Amino acid sequence: MTIETCPFCDSRAASVVAENDLAFAIRDKFPVMELHTLVIPRRHVIDYFELSEDELHAIHSLLRECRSGICGLDARVGGFNVGANVGRAAGQKIPHVHIHLIPRRSGDIPPPPAR
């Protein structure tokens, strides 16, 4: 996949729900849960660990903003999963960093066992 074919490099391709100078947020096209959101750096970078400190701060800021927005849209949300898949072996399907913000509601699926 090249920058020209990257679905995240053109933020106009999806409905942006929040943005700042270095990142933007969209709803996931294939949500795990309702209001599942992706926070994406504007710069085309594949590996999360290659993000700059400024990009990390911008992404974190949008995660907080989107969390607040989701809670305002759905009072049933009681928690969140936040994560990124880094590399194909970890399940990264699109080679452009994206952070998943997945709202969780009590009873939506059983929690995994603690080990």
C-alpha positions in Angstrom: 0.0 0.0 0.0 1.4 3.4 -0.9 0.5 6.9 0.3 -1.6 7.3 -2.8 -3.7 4.2 -1.9 -3.8 4.6 1.9 -7.4 5.0 3.1 -6.3 7.3 6.0 -4.1 9.7 4.0 -7.1 11.6 2.7 -9.2 12.5 5.7 -11.9 13.8 3.3 -12.6 10.1 2.5 -14.4 9.7 5.8 -16.5 11.8 8.2 -14.1 13.4 10.6 -15.5 13.6 14.1 -12.6 15.5 15.7 -9.3 16.9 14.5 -6.3 19.0 15.4 -3.2 20.0 13.4 -1.4 16.6 13.6 -4.2 14.1 13.9 -7.9 13.4 13.2 -10.6 11.0 14.3 -13.2 9.0 12.3 -15.7 6.3 13.2 -14.4 2.8 12.3 -15.9 1.5 9.0 -16.1 -2.0 10.7 -16.9 -1.2 14.3 -16.4 -3.7 17.1 -18.9 -1.7 19.1 -21.2 1.2 18.4 -19.2 4.5 18.2 -15.9 2.7 17.7 -13.5 5.5 16.7 -10.1 5.6 15.1 -7.6 8.4 15.9 -5.0 8.8 13.1 -1.9 10.9 12.6 -2.0 13.1 9.5 1.5 12.1 8.6 1.7 8.7 6.9 3.7 6.6 9.3 3.3 2.9 9.7 4.8 2.2 13.1 3.3 3.6 16.3 6.8 3.8 17.8 8.0 6.1 15.0 5.5 8.9 16.0 6.9 12.1 17.2 6.3 13.4 20.7 4.1 16.1 19.2 2.1 13.5 17.3 1.6 11.4 20.4 0.4 14.4 22.3 -2.0 15.3 19.5 -3.4 11.8 19.4 -3.8 11.6 23.1 -5.6 14.9 23.1 -8.1 13.6 20.5 -8.5 10.3 22.4 -9.7 12.4 25.4 -11.9 14.6 23.3 -13.5 11.7 21.5 -14.0 9.8 24.8 -15.9 12.8 26.2 -18.0 13.1 23.0 -18.9 9.4 23.0 -19.9 9.5 26.7 -22.1 12.5 25.8 -23.7 10.5 23.0 -24.3 7.3 24.9 -24.8 7.3 28.7 -24.6 3.5 28.7 -20.8 3.7 28.0 -19.0 2.6 31.1 -15.5 2.1 29.9 -13.2 2.0 26.9 -10.6 -0.2 25.2 -7.8 1.8 23.7 -5.1 0.2 21.6 -3.1 -0.1 18.4 -1.9 -3.0 16.4 1.7 -2.5 15.5 2.9 -4.7 12.6 1.3 -7.4 10.5 2.1 -10.0 13.1 0.1 -8.0 15.7 -2.9 -7.7 13.4 -2.3 -4.3 11.8 -4.2 -4.4 8.5 -3.7 -0.9 7.3 -0.1 0.3 7.2 -0.8 3.7 8.7 -0.9 4.2 12.5 -4.4 4.3 13.9 -5.5 4.1 17.6 -8.7 2.3 18.4 -11.1 3.9 20.9 -13.7 1.3 21.6 -16.6 2.2 23.9 -17.7 -0.6 26.3 -21.0 -1.0 27.9 -21.8 -3.3 30.8 -22.6 -6.8 29.6 -21.7 -6.1 25.9 -19.4 -9.2 25.8 -18.0 -11.2 28.7 -14.6 -9.9 29.9 -11.6 -12.2 29.2 -10.4 -14.2 32.2 -7.7 -12.6 34.3 -4.5 -14.6 34.4 
